[in-house]
Amino acid sequence: MTDTGESLRRKIGSAGELQAVVRTMKAMAASSVGQYLDSARALADYYRTVELGLGACFRASALTAPNGGPKSSRPAVAVRAIVFGSDQGLVGQFNDLVADRAIETIGKRAGAAEVWAVGERVQARLAEAGLKLAGVLAVPHSVQTIAPLIAQLQVETEARHPPDDGELWLFHNRPRSGSAYEPVGRRLLPLDSEWQRDLANRRWPSARLPQILGGGATTLRALLHEYLFITLFRACAESLASENASRMAAMERAEKNIGELLEQLQGNFNRLRQSGIDEELFDVVSGFDALAGSRRRA
């Protein structure tokens, strides 16, 4: 079916409106990437303070972290895992990549696993793989809603298993240069022994050495709780930045495709318009020739 001038005008108008929507979504995604990355960087000083406190505890006491020392003879419990994904679409393989990383890693661990999924779309992918889902939480929609989510995650995970019971893994997408990102996974608990030794051997930044108040084990648990909170907060912020970077890349591809479509439609419209002009000119010339011929015969 051949397009008419009016139908081409409608298509060009619709494509232009869609292009405006895509550009708006692209700008919003770009703005969100910066906000989430800034929120993750803002925790750097506090994270360093918590590390210094942990190092002081490790130096001042022969105790290791609550889950870093020798284990009891009781059977190992389920492996716990937290996977950050997305609730919304237009993110390409964002959920598939992080879910595959989690499935591959958890599948190598002994015993059953319990998974907390942040995002309905990644939850569906994990459920398809047969993983046991202990909970599904909504993805934060702003920087201000990250902290309540992390607090809820800590309450739920610690309610089912104490911090020194089994392993706790974290999976999320981490931004790279431009709009690229990569899935990462790390074990949060038990604490890495080399990391503990590094903190214990780290030099205190001032001449006044710290004092541990309130009992070494109590302070250590409190600092460990803060360490986990910061780690989960940064992972969530990085995941959200990666999600918006993926969406921004998708909008860039859509904007390019719409631009090419608009160029094609505008070209077809111009050719159709020129064809109509040529036909009108041909009619005028033919009419003039016919009129001139009749006058000569008269």
C-alpha angles and dihedrals in degrees: 000000000000116000118237125217092257094050091049090051090053092049092048090049093049092047090049092052091048090049090054091052091049092050090051092050090047092052092048092050092049091051092049092051091059094046095051094045090049090052090053092049091048089068094060096097094044091047090053090050092052090049091052090051092050091049090051090052092049091050096044097050138040087224119104124211114299090262100028101077134071115317126233123249093255117115118272114261129219120303111248122215137180117205122190115207137141140278096205135060134232090079101111113215094345095121096036093055097051093040092052090050091051094045092049094048098042091046089063094054121094118248133012123320134217118206132198109203121202104202133032095239096055089042090060091051093050092047090054088057091056098249118153109247114212093183145347120217131187120253113251114254096205143017090260093060096053096080095054090050093052091047089052091049092052092049093049097045094045092045091060096038132011117242093256094053115098129314130320118203131189126206128183143134117266124204121245130183117321113344094333124114139173135211115247133185130190138172112242098180135072091037116244110259093217090052090052092051091048091054092045091052095045112115117247109246096229139042092247109084118218126253123216111228130191097025127310097251093047093049091045092054091048092051091046089053090053091046091054091046092053092045093051092044092053091046091052092047092048091048091052091047090051091048092053091044089054090048090048090053090050090051090050090054091046091048090052092049092048090049091053091047091050090050090051094046092046090050091051090047092050092049092048091047092048090048090054091049091049091051092050091049091048090052091049092049092045091049091048091049091049092049092048091049093051091051092051091051090049 
